[in-house]
Amino acid sequence: MDLKITMEFLIIIACLLVGTRYGGFGLGLISGAGLLTFAFIFHLAPGKPPVDVLLTIMAVLGCASVLQTAGGLNVMMRFAERFLRKHPDHITFLAPLTTWTLTVMCGTGHVVYTMFPIIYDIAIKKGIRPERPMAVASVASQIGICASPVSVAVVSMVAMLSKESGFGHPISLLEILSIGIPATLCGVILAAIWSLKRGKDLDKDPDFQARLQDPAERDYIYGESATLLDKVFPKEAYYATWIFLGAIALVVVLGAFEELRPVFGAAGKAKPLSMNLVIQMMMLSAGAMILMICKVKPQEIPNGTVFKAGMVAVISIFGVAWMADTFFEAHFTLLKDTLAGVVKTQPWTYAIVLFLVSKLVNSQAAALAAIVPLGLSIGVDPKVILAFLPACYGYFVLPTYASDLACIGFDRSGTTKIGKYILNHSFIIPGLIGVGTGCVVGFLLVKVLF
């Protein structure tokens, strides 16, 4: 039996390792092959795919994709650029706060790609080492996912924790945000403070100064400016922005005041409409309004980066979570007896597992979908699961994620880079500070608030 379980576990690890070579989409497909192996070779009954989570993700994805096609994301980023250019001397501190805020508002860290060239342009023209604001801005854009009411990770947590009794009542979206927002914000602030003096100043950096001796290289480093300030957006882009932000506000209000939600069920068993369904309905409705009011061309929606990234997340979560649930359900009793005692006495071990799995799957939502149900099934306190929400961001450990690679590419000065030993790259310390601080603050907040 021990050999059989070991072999099954190794299949999961192999699927994760091979899948990550082909990106999130490949990860989901290859996890399906692992599931097939479990069913036909090891005769494990297939578990349950996370249908509720996937439906919520698809609803949010639909709305955000229409918003991007309508130009709403560009409107938000132009406001962000105007703010940064008014305070160029503080770019290292303000850039990560800006990218974190954009992610919280939009539900995706992919908005950061447009901000990278703007942050670089401001930094290099002020003589500030671009690595300082750019690396921490990349990290902040991903940490912000844990604080967004419409991110895949947070709506997944709403779906998975809404039926848990560990809080004395079904947890609301607002309660999850009451931990996620301050915890991740504190992490971003500390990471930004650390970044203020990281690396050598440009006038004292021999490698940078040597590159400037080449006129062509100098022109490349200080080349053309990137800006959205000279762009003209149609009024429909502004309408789309306000519709989207209004929908987010309504979701938060309905999550905070359940008496505003309709009640369904027989007398004595009536319950308010679940927040999982509220989010789905609100996002679909907001997307429909943007589509009809803002003259969006439906055929252009699938071409946006938000839609593409979101569909990759859907496939990834579908395959990984279904495969993991099959294994955990088949060996539930053994895993519970083996792991429950350790996690209960050392709750930080749950955060370590979540962090490592996040690196393997390169997705916060996929890591949560795989590990949170396991934690709940073996008796991990739901409060601990909520407290360590920031630990689902671990894919900065190796600089292979798209936003980090894009950040390196946009830094023409070469200061944001991957080190000689791979792990000593520009994102490792800001990431560890951000996630570590977020987990500590989250744990303390849960102790106080719950």
C-alpha positions in Angstrom: 0.0 0.0 0.0 2.8 2.4 0.9 4.5 1.7 -2.5 1.2 2.3 -4.3 0.6 5.7 -2.6 4.2 6.7 -3.2 3.8 5.9 -6.9 0.6 7.9 -7.1 2.1 10.8 -5.4 5.1 10.8 -7.8 2.7 10.8 -10.7 1.2 14.1 -9.3 4.7 15.6 -8.9 5.7 14.4 -12.4 2.5 16.0 -13.9 3.2 19.3 -12.2 6.9 19.3 -13.2 6.2 18.4 -16.8 3.2 20.6 -17.1 5.0 23.7 -16.0 7.3 23.3 -19.0 4.3 23.9 -21.2 2.7 26.7 -19.3 -0.6 26.8 -17.4 -2.6 25.4 -20.3 -0.3 22.4 -20.7 -0.4 22.0 -16.9 -4.1 21.4 -17.0 -4.0 19.0 -19.9 -1.2 16.9 -18.5 -2.9 16.8 -15.1 -5.8 15.2 -17.0 -3.4 12.5 -18.2 -2.5 11.9 -14.6 -6.2 11.6 -13.7 -6.6 9.1 -16.5 -3.7 7.1 -15.0 -5.3 7.1 -11.6 -8.6 5.9 -12.9 -7.5 3.2 -15.4 -4.3 1.9 -13.9 -4.6 2.5 -10.1 -8.4 2.2 -10.1 -9.0 5.3 -8.0 -12.5 6.7 -8.2 -12.3 10.2 -9.9 -12.8 13.0 -7.5 -14.9 16.1 -8.0 -13.8 18.9 -10.3 -14.2 22.4 -8.6 -17.3 23.3 -10.7 -18.4 26.2 -8.4 -14.9 27.7 -8.5 -14.6 27.4 -12.3 -18.0 29.0 -12.9 -17.2 31.9 -10.7 -13.8 32.4 -12.5 -15.5 32.3 -15.9 -18.0 34.9 -14.9 -15.3 37.3 -13.6 -13.2 36.5 -16.7 -16.1 37.4 -19.0 -16.6 40.8 -17.4 -12.9 41.7 -17.2 -12.3 40.7 -20.8 -15.1 42.9 -22.1 -13.7 45.7 -19.9 -10.3 45.4 -21.5 -11.8 45.3 -25.0 -13.8 48.4 -24.3 -10.6 50.2 -23.2 -11.4 50.5 -19.5 -8.1 49.0 -18.4 -6.2 51.7 -20.4 -8.2 54.4 -18.7 -7.2 53.1 -15.3 -3.6 52.8 -16.3 -3.5 56.4 -17.6 -4.7 57.7 -14.3 -2.0 55.6 -12.7 0.7 57.1 -15.0 -0.4 60.6 -14.4 -0.1 60.0 -10.6 3.4 58.5 -10.9 4.7 61.3 -13.2 3.6 63.9 -10.6 5.9 62.3 -8.0 9.0 60.9 -9.9 11.3 61.2 -7.0 9.3 58.6 -5.1 8.9 56.2 -7.9 10.4 53.3 -6.0 7.8 53.6 -3.3 4.8 54.6 -5.4 5.2 52.2 -8.3 4.5 49.0 -6.3 1.6 50.7 -4.6 0.2 51.6 -8.0 0.6 48.2 -9.5 -0.9 46.6 -6.4 -3.9 48.9 -6.6 -4.4 48.2 -10.3 -4.4 44.5 -9.6 -6.9 44.9 -6.7 -9.2 46.9 -8.9 -8.9 44.7 -12.0 -8.5 41.3 -10.5 -5.5 40.4 -12.7 -1.8 41.1 -12.4 -1.4 41.3 -16.2 -2.2 45.0 -16.2 1.4 45.5 -15.0 2.8 45.0 -18.5 1.7 48.4 -19.7 3.1 50.0 -16.5 6.6 48.6 -16.8 7.9 50.9 -19.6 6.3 53.9 -17.9 8.0 53.0 -14.6 11.3 52.5 -16.4 11.0 55.8 -18.2 10.4 57.7 -15.0 13.2 56.0 -13.1 15.9 56.3 -15.7 15.2 60.0 -16.3 15.5 60.7 -12.6 18.7 58.8 -12.3 17.1 56.1 -10.1 18.3 52.5 -10.6 15.3 51.0 -12.5 15.6 47.7 -10.7 14.5 49.4 -7.5 10.9 50.3 -8.6 10.5 47.7 -11.4 11.2 44.5 -9.5 9.1 45.3 -6.5 6.3 46.6 -8.8 6.2 43.2 -10.5 6.0 41.4 -7.1 3.3 43.8 -5.9 1.2 43.2 -9.0 1.0 39.6 -8.1 0.6 39.9 -4.4 -2.4 42.2 -5.1 -4.3 39.2 -6.5 -4.9 38.1 -2.8 -6.6 41.4 -2.1 -8.9 41.8 -5.1 -12.7 41.1 -4.8 -12.7 39.9 -8.4 -9.5 37.9 -8.7 -9.6 34.2 -9.4 -7.8 33.4 -6.2 -10.2 35.4 -3.9 -13.4 34.2 -5.6 -12.0 30.7 -5.3 -11.6 31.2 -1.5 -15.1 32.5 -1.2 -16.4 29.4 -2.9 -14.3 27.0 -0.8 -14.8 28.6 2.6 -18.4 29.7 2.3 -19.7 26.4 3.7 -17.1 26.1 6.5 -18.3 26.5 10.1 -15.0 27.4 11.6 -15.8 31.1 11.8 -19.2 30.5 13.5 -20.9 31.6 10.3 -20.5 31.4 6.5 -17.5 33.6 5.8 -18.2 36.6 3.5 -16.2 38.2 0.8 -15.7 41.3 2.9 -14.2 39.2 5.7 -11.7 37.6 3.3 -10.8 41.1 2.0 -10.4 42.4 5.6 -7.4 40.0 5.8 -6.2 40.0 2.3 -6.1 43.8 1.7 -4.1 44.9 4.8 -1.9 41.8 4.9 -0.7 42.2 1.3 -0.5 46.0 1.5 1.8 45.7 4.5 3.9 43.3 2.5 4.1 45.6 -0.5 5.1 48.6 1.7 7.9 46.8 3.5 9.2 45.4 0.2 9.2 48.9 -1.3 11.0 50.3 1.7 13.7 47.7 1.4 14.0 48.4 -2.4 14.7 52.1 -1.8 18.4 51.5 -1.4 18.9 48.2 -3.2 21.8 47.9 -5.6 24.3 50.6 -6.5 23.3 54.1 -7.6 23.6 54.3 -11.4 26.5 56.8 -11.2 28.4 54.3 -9.0 27.6 51.1 -10.9 30.6 50.2 -13.0 28.7 47.8 -15.2 26.1 50.5 -16.1 28.7 53.1 -16.6 30.7 50.8 -18.9 27.5 50.3 -21.1 27.1 54.1 -21.4 30.5 54.4 -23.1 28.9 52.9 -26.2 26.8 55.6 -27.9 24.4 53.1 -29.4 23.9 51.5 -26.0 23.4 54.9 -24.4 20.7 55.8 -27.0 19.1 52.4 -26.3 19.0 52.9 -22.5 17.8 56.5 -22.6 15.7 55.9 -25.8 12.1 56.8 -26.6 9.6 57.4 -23.8 6.6 55.3 -23.2 3.4 57.0 -22.2 -0.4 56.8 -22.2 -0.9 60.5 -21.5 -1.0 61.4 -25.2 -3.6 58.8 -26.0 -7.2 59.7 -26.6 -9.8 57.2 -25.4 -13.5 57.2 -26.5 -16.1 58.1 -23.9 -17.2 54.4 -24.0 -13.9 53.4 -22.3 -14.8 55.7 -19.4 -18.3 54.3 -19.2 -16.9 50.7 -19.1 -14.6 51.7 -16.3 -17.4 53.1 -14.1 -19.7 50.1 -14.8 -16.9 47.7 -13.8 -16.0 49.7 -10.6 -19.7 50.0 -9.7 -20.2 46.2 -10.0 -17.2 45.6 -7.7 -18.7 48.1 -5.2 -22.0 46.3 -5.3 -20.3 42.9 -4.8 -18.5 44.3 -1.7 -21.7 45.8 -0.3 -23.8 42.6 -0.8 -21.0 40.7 0.8 -21.0 43.0 3.8 -24.7 43.1 4.3 -26.3 39.8 3.7 -29.8 41.1 4.5 -29.6 42.9 1.1 -29.5 39.5 -0.6 -32.7 37.6 -1.5 -33.6 34.6 0.8 -34.4 31.2 -0.6 -35.5 27.9 1.0 -38.3 26.5 3.1 -39.3 28.1 6.3 -36.8 27.5 9.0 -34.1 26.6 6.5 -34.1 29.7 4.4 -30.7 31.2 3.6 -29.5 34.3 1.8 -28.3 33.9 -1.8 -24.6 32.7 -1.6 -21.9 35.2 -2.4 -20.5 32.7 -4.9 -23.7 33.1 -7.0 -23.9 36.9 -6.3 -20.4 37.3 -7.8 -21.3 35.2 -10.8 -24.5 37.2 -11.5 -23.0 40.6 -10.9 -20.0 40.0 -13.2 -22.1 38.6 -16.0 -24.5 41.5 -15.7 -21.8 44.1 -15.7 -20.1 42.4 -18.6 -23.4 42.5 -20.5 -23.9 46.2 -19.8 -20.4 47.1 -21.0 -20.9 45.0 -24.1 -24.1 46.7 -25.1 -23.5 50.3 -23.9 -19.9 50.7 -24.8 -20.0 49.4 -28.4 -17.7 46.5 -27.8 -17.0 44.2 -30.8 -17.7 40.7 -29.5 -15.2 39.1 -31.9 -12.4 41.1 -30.4 -12.9 39.9 -26.8 -11.0 36.6 -27.1 -8.0 38.4 -28.5 -7.3 40.3 -25.2 -4.5 39.3 -22.8 -7.0 39.1 -19.9 -9.2 36.6 -21.7 -6.3 34.5 -22.8 -4.7 34.4 -19.4 -8.0 33.7 -17.7 -8.8 30.7 -20.0 -5.3 29.3 -19.2 -6.2 29.6 -15.5 -9.5 27.8 -16.0 -7.9 24.9 -17.8 -5.0 24.8 -15.3 -7.3 24.8 -12.3 -9.7 22.2 -13.9 -7.0 19.6 -14.4 -4.8 20.2 -11.4 -7.6 20.4 -8.8 -9.5 17.4 -10.2 -6.3 15.3 -10.2 -5.4 16.3 -6.7 -8.9 15.8 -5.4 -8.9 12.2 -6.8 -5.7 11.4 -4.9 -6.7 13.0 -1.7 -10.2 11.5 -1.6 -8.8 8.0 -2.2 -6.4 8.3 0.7 -8.4 10.7 2.9 -8.2 8.7 6.1 -4.5 8.0 5.9 -3.6 11.6 5.0 -5.7 12.9 7.8 -4.2 10.6 10.4 -0.7 11.4 9.1 -0.9 15.1 8.5 -3.6 16.5 10.7 -1.6 16.4 13.9 1.4 18.1 12.4 -0.6 20.9 10.8 -2.6 21.5 13.9 0.4 21.9 16.2 2.5 23.6 13.5 0.1 25.7 11.4 2.9 27.4 9.5 3.5 24.1 7.7 0.3 24.6 5.8 1.7 27.9 4.5 4.9 26.2 3.4 3.0 23.6 1.5 0.8 26.2 -0.2 3.9 28.3 -1.1 5.7 25.3 -2.6 2.7 24.1 -4.6 2.2 27.6 -5.9 5.7 27.5 -7.4 5.1 24.2 -8.9 1.8 25.2 -10.6 2.7 28.9 -11.3 -0.8 30.0 -10.3 -2.2 31.3 -7.0 -5.7 30.1 -7.9 -4.5 26.6 -8.9 -2.5 26.3 -5.7 -5.5 27.3 -3.6 -7.8 24.9 -5.5 -5.4 22.0 -4.9 -4.4 22.7 -1.2 -7.3 24.4 0.5 -9.7 21.4 0.1 -6.9 19.1 1.4 -6.3 21.4 4.4 -10.0 21.5 5.2 -10.4 17.7 4.8 -7.6 17.0 7.3 -8.9 19.4 9.8 -6.9 22.6 9.3 -8.6 25.5 11.0 -10.3 27.6 8.3 -9.0 30.6 10.2 -5.4 29.4 9.5 -6.2 28.9 5.8 -7.5 32.4 5.6 -4.6 33.9 7.6 -2.0 32.4 5.2 -3.7 33.4 2.0 -0.7 35.4 0.8 1.4 32.2 0.8 -0.3 31.2 -2.4 2.1 33.5 -4.2 5.3 31.5 -4.5 6.1 31.5 -8.2 8.6 34.3 -7.9 11.1 32.0 -6.4 12.3 31.0 -9.8 12.2 33.9 -12.3 10.1 32.1 -14.9 6.7 33.8 -14.5 5.5 36.0 -17.4 5.4 39.3 -15.4 8.9 38.8 -14.1 10.4 38.0 -17.5 8.5 41.0 -19.0 10.0 43.2 -16.3 13.5 42.1 -17.1 12.8 42.7 -20.8 11.5 46.3 -20.3 14.4 47.3 -18.1 16.8 48.5 -20.9 19.4 49.4 -18.3 20.0 45.8 -17.4 19.7 46.3 -13.7 16.7 44.1 -13.3 18.1 40.6 -14.0 18.6 37.0 -13.2 21.7 36.4 -11.2 24.6 33.9 -11.9 23.1 31.4 -9.4 19.5 31.7 -10.8 18.0 32.2 -7.3 19.8 35.5 -6.7 17.5 37.4 -9.1 15.9 40.8 -8.7 12.5 39.5 -7.4 13.6 37.0 -4.7 14.0 39.3 -1.7 11.1 41.7 -2.5 8.9 38.6 -2.9 10.0 36.9 0.3 9.5 40.2 2.2 6.1 40.7 0.7 4.8 37.2 1.2 6.4 36.7 4.6 5.0 40.0 5.9 1.6 39.2 4.4 1.4 35.9 6.2 2.5 37.4 9.6 0.1 40.3 9.3 -2.7 37.9 8.1 -2.1 35.6 11.1 -2.3 38.5 13.5 -5.4 40.0 11.9 -7.2 36.7 12.1 -6.4 36.4 15.8 -7.8 39.9 16.4 -10.8 39.9 14.1 -12.0 36.3 14.5 
